[in-house]
Amino acid sequence: MTAGAAQAAQVTRGQLAAARRVVVKVGSSSLTSLAGGLDPARLDALVDALAARRAAGSQVVLVSSGAIAAGLAPLRLTRRPRDLATQQAAAAVGQLLLAQAYGASFARHGRAIGQVLLTADDMIRRAHYRNAQRTLERLLGLDVLPVVNENDTVATDEIRVGDNDRLAALVAHLIGADALVLLSDVDGLHDGDPHRPGSRLVREVESPADLASVQVARPGQGGLGRGGMATKIMAAAMASASGIPVLLAAAADVADALDTAVDGPKVGTAFRASGRRLSARRFWLLHAADVRGALDLDAGAVAAVIDRRRSLLAAGIHGISGDFVAGDVVDLRGPHGVVVARGVVGFDAAELPALIGRRTRDLAPELRREVVHADDLVPL
């Protein structure tokens, strides 16, 4: 590592240690076992570290998997079910057990917790997104530690956030977190399979280029969770590109991962905050919104939207796809079909065919408005 890279790494580690608002995500495999459901020792160790970080002055939000896995043993299931109905039944049983276990464990430190169950609608619908934001802010203001999970009892394969790594990155931006900590059953990001000899731990990720040689393993075969290293890298990239430093570490090293001492142990893989923090609206458009269709732009419109940050007008559109209404989110595609931006459309899909390709002055007065306003548009 060069002197410059070492200095940058030190800055990232310092930001992680000094963060005043931290989102911590823990996976099913770090809390549970197939044989016995929740592992009290693992859960207490996690809670002890979170309580210590809170006592040091940081606000903490926990994004916790484990509801389905916790429900397996009480239902006498030997592995994670494949059918949706049984998954939801296991989540209904396990979510209660998980909340009770967290409540009892945090009570040892005199800490109150609040359970926040989110669905994809809470992330992809703007009004719901703002409601979730207000709820989490109020809990933190009341000195309550929020425990967030996707609501697996009602989520379906068609309407789910997808994994709690991505959910944690969304929550981190939602509350304006200063750091995101992703806890795993491995000690960080490796350049190969971490279970094979010769695999090297990647200590620092300064930019996406550092990931070029990384071989990502598939999710584990234990069947407890649905995430894997690929989802953690995607979540880390999402957060770091939006100005939030990320630490990927082993759950067994959680005490060191959450140590606030700048000269503390350097565990896991640190991802430098490589981008600037987006507004909540632009982040929602980029990472959380449900895309309902697409508009095909000519080269001039792409230049206006991307280079000059102008609004999209009907004259620059030559094709549409999807069934959307005004207020939905659509992708904007360049001449070669590549998505270049995303935004909130101002017209229904049924209205646009009569408008596209026409100059604003040639339209009826009531139609002389932007198809996508610059304030509701984010380049990709």
N, C-alpha and C positions, 0 to 999 in steps of 0.2 A: 504494500500500500504506500502510495506517495505521501509526502508530507501534507500536501493540500487535501488529499482524500482523508488522511488521518484527522486533520483538523475539522473537516466537514462532518466526519463521523462523530467526533467529540461534541460538536454542536448539536447533532441530532440526539445523541444520548442525553445531553444536558437538557434539551427541550422535553424529552420524555420524562426525565426525573423531576423537572420543575413544573410540569403541567398542573394547572389548578382545576381542570375539569377533565376527567378521564373516563373513557368507555372501555370496559373490559368484557371480552367475549370468551366463554368457555364452552367446549363441545361435550357431547354425550359421553364419548369414550373417556373423558377426563373426570367424570362424576359417577359413572355407573359401571356395573358389570352385568353380563348376561346371567350369571348365576344368582346374584343377590340384589338386583335393582340398584338403588342409590348406595354409594359407598360413603358412610358417615365420616370416615377419617379424611378422605379426599375433599369432601364438601367443607368440613371444618377448617382444613388447611387453607382452602381458597378464601373462606369468609374471614379468617384471621388476617390474611394479607390485605384484603379489601378494607377491613376495619382499621388496620394500621395506616393505610394510605389515607383514609378519611380522617383519622386522628391527627395526621400530619398536616391537615389543612386542605386537602383536595376534595372536590366533589366527585362522586363515583356513580356511574351507571353500569349495571351488570346486564349483559345480554347472555342469557343462559339457555342452552339446549338441554335436553335430558328428559322432557316430559314423556315422550313415547317410551324411551328406554326404562324410565322409572316405573312405568305401568306394566312392563312385561311380567315381572315376577308375581305381582298380585293376581294377574290374569292367567298364571301358569303357562305362559308362552315362553318358548325356549329361544326364540330369535325374533328380530324385528319383522312384523307381518308385512306382506306385500300388498294386500288389498286395502283400499282406502278406508273402508268402514271399520276394519279392525285396528288400523293405525289411529283413527280418530277415537275409538273406544279406549285404546291404550293411553292416548294423550289425555282423555277426560279423567282417567284414574290417576295417571302419573303427574299431571299438572298440579293436582291438589297435594299429592305427597311431596312434590318438589317445593311448592310454596311453604308447606308446613316445615319442611326440613330447613329451608333458608331462614324462615322466621325464628325458629328455635335457636339456630346457630348464631344469627346476628343478635339475638336477645342476650347472649352471653356477653356482648360488648355494649349493651344498652342502646342498640341501633334499631330503629324502625325501618321496615321495608314496605314498598308498595309494588304490587304486581301489575304489570302493564302488558296485556296481550294484544298484539297487533296483527292485522291481516294485510294482504296485498292492497286492498282498497285504502287502507290507512296511509299507504305510501304512494299509490298511483293517482289518487284523487286529491286535488289541491286542497279542498276544504278539510278533508280528513287529515291530510298531512299537517296542516296548521293546528288542528285540534290536538293531534299527538304531540306536537311541539309545545303547545301551551300546557298540556297535562304534565309532561316531563319537567318543564321549567318550574311549574308550581310545586311539584313534589320536591325538587331540589331546593326551592326556596323555603320549604317547610322542614328542611333537614331530614328528608326521607330518602333512603337509597332505593331507586327504582330497579326492579328486576324485570327485564324485558324478554319476551319470547314471542315467536310467531304463534298465532292461535291455531294450533294443529287440529283442534277439535272441530273447526269449521272450514279450514283451508282445504282446497282441492288441488289436484295437479295443474288445473287450468288457471286457478287464481291463488297463487302463493308467491311469497317473496322469493322463495327458491332455496335459501340456506341462511343460517344465522350469521355467517361471516359477512355476507352482503348486507343483511339487516343491521349488523353492528356498524358497518361503514355508513349506512344511511342515517342511523341514530346519531353517530358521531357528528355528522354535519348538521343534522336537525337541531342539536342542542349547542352547537358551536364549541365542540370539545377541543381541547388543546393536544390530546393524544389518544390513540387507539391501541389497545393491547389485545392481541389475538392469542389465546392460549390453546395449545395443541397437545397431542401425545408424543410429539417429537420435539427436539430441542431447538428447532428453527428450520430455516430453508437450507437444503443441501443441494449440491450440484448434481446429485444422483440419488438413487434409492438410499435413504438413511440407514436402512437395515443391512446394507451390503458393505463389505470392507472397501476402503478407498474413497468412500463418499466424504466430501468436504463440506463443512458448515460455512455458509456464506454469512459473514458477520454483518456486512453493511451493504445496502442497496442504495446507490446514489441516484440512479436513473434507470429507466426501462432497459437500457443497453446492458446493464449488469445481469439481466435475466436471460440473455441470449443463449448462454451455454447450460442453463439449468434444465435438467430432465425431470419433469414432474411426474411423480408416481400416482397411480390411481388410488381412490379411496380404499381404506382398509377392508379386510374381508370379514371383520367381526359382525358387521351388520347393525351396529348401534346407531350410527349417524349417517347423514346423506351428504355431508361435505367431504372435503379432502384438501390436499395442498393446493390444487388448482383454484378452488374457491377462495382460499386464504390469500393467494397471490393476487387474485382479481380484486378482493376487498381492500387489500393493502394498496394496490395501484389506484383504486378509486379514491381512497381517502388521501393518500399522499399527493396525488395530482390536484387535490383540492385544498392543499395547504395544511394537512394534518399529518404529523409524523406517526409512524406505526412501528410497534414492536411485535414480532412473532416469536413466541417462546414456549417452552414446555410448561404445562400446568404444574408439574412437579417443582418447577423453579419459580413459582408465582411470587414468593416472598422477595426474591432477588429482582424479578421483573418489575415489581411495583415499589422497589426501594427508591426513596426520594434523594438519597445521597448521590451527588454528582460523581463522586469517585467510588461509587458502589460497584458490585459485580457486573461485568458486561456480558449478560446472557442473551441468547437468541439472536435474531436477525432484525436489525433496525433499518427501516425504510425512511429515507430523507423526504421531507415535505418539499416536493419538487415543483409544485404549482402554486398559484395564488388561490386564496379562498374565494369561492364563488358565493353570490347571494343565494339565499335559500331557494328563491324561485328558479334561478338558473341551474342550481344543483338538482332540483326536482325535475326539471326538464331533461337534464342530461342523463340522470341515473335512475329515476324512480317513475317517471310518467309512463302511462300506458299508451303506446303509439297505435293510432287507429287507421293510419293510411300514409300515403306519400304523394308528394308533388314533384314532378320532373321539371328541372330548370335548364334554361339555356346558359351558355358560358357567360354572357353579360350579366345575367341575374346572379349567378354564383359569385362573380367578382363584386357585385354590389352588396350582396349579403355578407360575404366572408371578409373581403378586403376593406370595404368602406363602411361596413356595419349598418347598411341601409335596410329599410323595410322591404319585404317582398311584394311586388305589384303583379297584377294579372298579366301584364305584357311579357314578363320573363318566364312564364309557365307554358309548357307545351304538352303536358300530360298529367293525369291524376290516377290514383288507384286507392281502393279502400272505400268503406262506407262510414263516413264521419259527419259530424255536425259542427257548427260553429262553436268554438270553445274546446274542441278536442285537440290532442297533440298529434302532429304529423311529422314525418321525416321529409327533409328536402334533399333531393338527389340531383347530382350534376349530370352532364351530358353522357358520361359513361356508366351511369347507374350507381355511382358511389354516393353514399349518404354523406353530405357535407355539413348539415345543420339539422336542428330540430326546433319546432316552434308550435305555438298555439294558433290554429287557423281561424280566420274570421268569417268564413263562409261554409255552408253545408256542401257536401260532395255533389249534391244534385244541382246546386247553383253554378258551380264553377265551369262546366263545359261551355257555357255560353259566354264566358268572360275571358278565358285564357287566351293569351296571345294578343289581346286588345289593349290599346293605350288607354290610360285613365280618362283622358278628355273625350274619348269616344264612347264612354259608358254613360248610362243614365245617372243623374246626380246622386241618387240614393245608393249607387253601387261604387262610387268613387272613393274607395277606402282601401287600405292595405289588406292584402290577403293574409300576410303574417307581419305583425308590427315588430319593429326592431327591438322593442322592450320585451317582447315575448318570444325571443329567438336566441338560441345558443349554438355557436359553431361546434362541430365535432372534430 
